[in-house]
Amino acid sequence: MTDVLVIGGGYAGVLAANRLTQRDDVTVTLINPRPDFVQRLRLHQLVAGTHDAVVDYRRILADGVRLVVDTATRIDAAGRQVTLVAGGTVGYDYLIYAVGSGSADLSVPGAADFAYPIATLEAARRLRRVVAAAPETAPVTVVGAGATGIETAAELAEQGRRVTLLCGGVLGPYLHPRGRRSIARRLAKLGVTVLDGATVTAVTRDAVRLGDGRELPSEVTVWTAGFGVPDLAARSGLSTDALGRLLTDETLTSVDDPRIVAAGDSAAPSNLPLRMSCQTARPLGAHAADTVLDRIAGELPATIDLGVFGQCIGLGRHAATAQLASKDDTANRFYIGGRLGATIKETAIKKMVKELAEEARKPGSFSWHFKDDTRRQVLKAKPGEAPATQPLSSSNHT
């Protein structure tokens, strides 16, 4: 038997774990710090009290996958084992590194004490309690105007909250100007005050201070600015990019160890990572599993060929903007807004859970039809790309 260990039970990790069960001679263990699957796309809804944002793993995890509820603290690549917080180790023949992402460090003075991040289930639940306890008239400030910030601001404003959205640059920096205007109109209709170019210099218990000297009253400050990744790879002596994502070649194989493969937000293929999103996490999870299966079979793994369709941003329960993009993930002038956009957004979220469940029932069934041949062109012009590692034999240590 070949033992494969998957660290991280998000979209990438679950899809990879399920896909690995195609072979009867492979045992799959999934390590995740929580007993339930977290729908990160719904965490802003959890904050507003409109969804619990979790799914029972029994709905989406293949019967052949062993779930270990714990946290990995160190990867011993030489010894092929992972140390756990609860004590003990888990050995592996191959490891899929899918630890995901979370909030960036809150380095602004006072932010760590008085602002509330939203990138994890625990953080979102904590913020939910704070919001529920605050008077409806309490001023709420959302710092960061990417997709998460916009969705959180809209969700709270739709419930009658007084919300100010602070943009370090522009509203929705990924968006095309036409899509940005669509979102701005919806936020204005909901009563959200949007401040572009607002640099936060400090956060206090009841205010947010800006770089231009203004001080905004804020009884609840929500922090959505930036994402970081767990430092497990770096702490384990593996090569990472500047953000801490595991450096891999184009097959998603670690540049340090051909038995370690990465997927999702924590992967940096050729030091040219894709945008952090569940949209890319699922196909990367599938590809990581395929890379491991190819190595077990003694075959040369394929390189990634992944494009995207854009970004869909929810604007409360009754509207959304689906921003379309070119294959290289550059937003174009086309978007779908309003109720139709909301239908597209909700359908996509539900479909992602269904895809995980389908892969559990029929491993190998997931496919991704968006491709991007421009990535190869970029890599050809990029010096120092790590060559793809060679396939290993199917031997193992068990």
Disulfide bonds with the S-S distance in Angstrom:
none
